[in-house]
Amino acid sequence: MAVFINQRKMPFALLILLTFSITMLSPVQAWAATMLATPNAVVEQEDFLLNGEREQVRTGETNLGNLVSEAMLAATGADAAIMNGGGIRTSVGVGEITRGDVLNALPFNSFVILKEIRGLDLIQAIEHGVSLYPEISGRYPQTAGINFSFAPDKDPGNRVIDVTIVGQELEPERMYKVAVNDFIAAGGDGYTMLEKGKVLGEYGYLVDIVTEFIQKYLK
């Protein structure tokens, strides 16, 4: 068998405190304070669920996983993007999408990195991502720009049947531009093969990149 791949109101005094303290904080603290100060700012409105449920994003592709990885792809101009399913924590419901909703789905201070990755290492990354399937695992890859199929009845490490990138068969010795979050770029969730790649650029916080992508494309 092959597998193809409600916000609380913030007290006014706290809002004022956050607003006037931002310039005194570190970049990460300032980002978090800004997000907390405007959790109800409407980003967009949708009539369908963006699926970020734990079991789904850790065992297969979902529309929210696609959206996040497509946002990474668009922001960096990469050939492909990989997001570990474990980095997505909840769904974004039907109706108004607020900054708080996006932050709930992507609660970590992750930022997006563009790396130069050899094709063979990219194949190994996909192999690693599906190695525990059908077990629910945070390493399961949500991707953009890259398509793959795998045989879950085969031994881990030998499951991937084919991989295409930029519409063409992946070449093991070719270098590709791949967008990832800083967690798996540093070997998180066991993605040690991604540590090898040369860093080509850093592109800001993932939650901001996804928010901007939703505002621009989900209309």
matplotlib code that plots the C-alpha trace (Angstrom):
import matplotlib.pyplot as plt

x = [0.0, 1.2, 0.2, 0.0, 0.8, -12.4, -10.3, -10.6, -10.8, -7.7, -8.0, -7.3, -4.6, -2.7, -3.0, -1.5, 1.3, 2.2, 2.1, 4.4, 6.8, 7.6, 10.6, 12.2, 11.9, 14.1, 13.0, 11.2, 9.5, 8.5, 7.0, 5.0, 3.8, 2.6, 0.7, -0.9, -1.9, -3.8, -5.2, -8.6, -7.3, -9.1, -6.8, -9.4, -12.7, -13.1, -16.1, -14.1, -12.0, -8.2, -7.4, -4.7, -5.9, -3.2, -3.9, -4.3, -1.2, 0.9, -0.2, -1.0, -1.3, -3.9, -5.1, -3.6, -0.3, -0.4, -1.1, 1.8, 4.3, 3.0, 3.4, 7.0, 7.6, 6.1, 8.1, 11.5, 11.3, 12.4, 12.1, 10.4, 9.2, 9.0, 7.1, 7.0, 3.4, 4.1, 4.6, 0.9, -1.1, -4.8, -7.2, -8.3, -12.1, -14.7, -15.5, -13.2, -9.6, -7.8, -4.1, -4.8, -6.2, -3.0, -0.9, -2.9, -2.2, 1.5, 2.3, 6.1, 8.5, 9.7, 11.2, 11.7, 15.1, 16.1, 18.8, 20.7, 20.0, 21.4, 18.8, 19.9, 19.5, 16.1, 15.1, 16.4, 14.4, 11.2, 12.1, 12.6, 9.3, 7.2, 9.3, 6.9, 3.7, 0.9, 2.0, 1.0, 4.3, 5.4, 8.0, 5.4, 6.1, 3.7, 5.2, 5.0, 6.8, 7.6, 5.4, 6.1, 4.6, 5.6, 4.8, 4.0, 4.3, 8.1, 10.8, 11.4, 14.2, 13.0, 9.4, 9.7, 8.8, 9.3, 9.9, 9.3, 10.3, 9.5, 7.6, 10.6, 12.1, 14.4, 18.1, 20.1, 23.3, 21.5, 21.4, 17.9, 16.7, 14.5, 12.5, 12.2, 11.5, 14.5, 13.5, 14.0, 16.8, 18.7, 17.9, 14.7, 12.3, 15.2, 15.8, 19.6, 20.1, 18.9, 21.7, 24.1, 22.7, 24.1, 21.9, 20.9, 18.7, 16.3, 12.8, 11.1, 8.6, 6.5, 3.3, 3.8, 4.6, 1.5, -0.6, 0.6, 0.0, -3.6, -4.2, -2.8, -4.1, -7.1, -9.7]
y = [0.0, 3.5, 6.7, 9.9, 12.4, 31.9, 34.8, 36.5, 40.2, 41.8, 44.3, 47.9, 48.4, 45.4, 46.4, 49.8, 48.2, 45.9, 48.6, 50.9, 48.2, 46.7, 49.0, 47.8, 44.1, 41.6, 40.9, 37.7, 39.3, 42.3, 40.0, 38.1, 41.3, 42.6, 39.4, 39.4, 43.1, 42.4, 38.9, 39.8, 41.7, 40.0, 38.6, 37.1, 35.2, 31.7, 29.4, 26.2, 24.6, 24.8, 21.4, 21.3, 18.5, 16.5, 13.1, 14.5, 16.7, 14.0, 11.2, 12.9, 16.1, 18.6, 22.0, 23.9, 22.0, 22.9, 26.5, 26.9, 25.3, 27.2, 30.4, 29.5, 28.7, 32.1, 34.1, 32.6, 31.8, 28.2, 25.2, 23.3, 23.8, 21.3, 21.8, 19.2, 18.4, 18.6, 22.4, 22.8, 22.6, 23.2, 23.9, 27.4, 27.4, 28.6, 32.3, 35.2, 34.3, 36.5, 36.9, 35.0, 32.0, 31.8, 32.1, 29.3, 27.1, 28.0, 28.9, 28.5, 31.4, 29.6, 31.5, 30.5, 29.6, 29.0, 26.3, 24.7, 21.0, 18.2, 16.1, 12.9, 14.6, 15.8, 12.3, 11.2, 13.9, 12.7, 9.1, 10.2, 12.1, 9.0, 6.5, 6.1, 6.1, 5.1, 6.1, 9.6, 11.5, 15.2, 14.5, 13.8, 16.3, 18.9, 20.1, 22.5, 22.4, 18.7, 15.7, 12.2, 8.8, 6.1, 2.5, 2.2, -1.6, -1.3, -0.9, 2.6, 4.2, 2.4, 3.6, 6.5, 5.4, 8.6, 12.3, 15.2, 18.8, 21.8, 19.4, 17.2, 14.0, 14.8, 14.5, 13.1, 15.1, 18.4, 21.2, 22.6, 25.7, 24.4, 26.5, 25.0, 26.3, 26.8, 23.8, 21.1, 23.2, 22.5, 18.8, 18.9, 16.0, 13.9, 15.8, 15.7, 15.6, 19.1, 20.4, 19.9, 22.5, 26.0, 28.8, 31.1, 33.4, 34.0, 35.3, 36.2, 34.5, 31.7, 33.0, 36.4, 34.8, 32.7, 35.7, 37.7, 34.8, 34.4, 38.2, 38.2, 34.9, 33.7, 36.1]
z = [0.0, -0.8, 0.9, -1.2, 0.2, 21.8, 22.8, 26.3, 26.5, 27.9, 30.8, 29.5, 32.1, 30.9, 27.3, 28.2, 30.1, 27.3, 24.7, 26.6, 27.7, 24.2, 23.5, 26.7, 25.9, 24.0, 20.4, 21.4, 24.4, 22.3, 19.6, 22.3, 23.9, 20.6, 19.8, 23.3, 23.0, 19.8, 20.1, 18.7, 15.6, 12.7, 10.1, 7.7, 7.6, 6.3, 5.8, 6.4, 9.1, 8.9, 10.4, 13.0, 15.1, 16.8, 15.3, 11.8, 11.5, 13.1, 10.7, 7.4, 5.3, 6.4, 4.9, 7.8, 7.4, 3.7, 4.5, 6.9, 4.6, 1.6, 3.6, 4.3, 0.6, -0.5, 2.1, 1.2, -2.5, -1.6, -3.8, -1.0, 2.6, 5.4, 8.7, 11.4, 12.3, 16.0, 15.6, 14.9, 18.1, 17.2, 14.4, 13.2, 13.3, 10.8, 10.8, 11.7, 12.0, 14.6, 15.4, 18.6, 16.6, 14.5, 17.7, 19.3, 16.3, 16.2, 19.9, 19.7, 19.0, 15.8, 13.0, 9.4, 8.0, 4.3, 4.0, 1.1, 1.4, -0.7, -2.4, -0.6, 2.7, 1.7, 0.9, 4.3, 5.9, 4.3, 5.2, 8.8, 8.8, 7.9, 9.8, 12.7, 10.6, 11.5, 15.0, 16.0, 15.8, 15.8, 13.1, 10.4, 7.6, 6.3, 3.0, 0.1, -3.3, -2.7, -3.4, -2.2, -1.8, 0.7, 1.5, 5.3, 5.1, 4.4, 7.0, 8.3, 6.3, 3.1, 2.8, 0.3, -3.2, -5.1, -4.5, -6.9, -6.2, -8.4, -10.5, -11.3, -9.9, -7.0, -7.8, -4.9, -5.6, -6.5, -3.9, -3.1, -1.3, 1.5, 4.0, 7.5, 11.0, 13.4, 15.5, 12.8, 11.2, 14.4, 14.3, 16.4, 16.2, 15.0, 11.8, 12.2, 8.5, 8.2, 10.4, 7.5, 5.2, 4.7, 6.1, 3.2, 5.2, 8.1, 7.5, 10.7, 13.0, 11.6, 13.1, 11.4, 8.1, 8.3, 9.3, 6.4, 4.0, 5.2, 4.8, 1.3, -0.2, 1.7, 0.4]

ax = plt.figure().add_subplot(projection="3d")
ax.plot(x, y, z, "-o")
ax.set_aspect("equal")
plt.show()
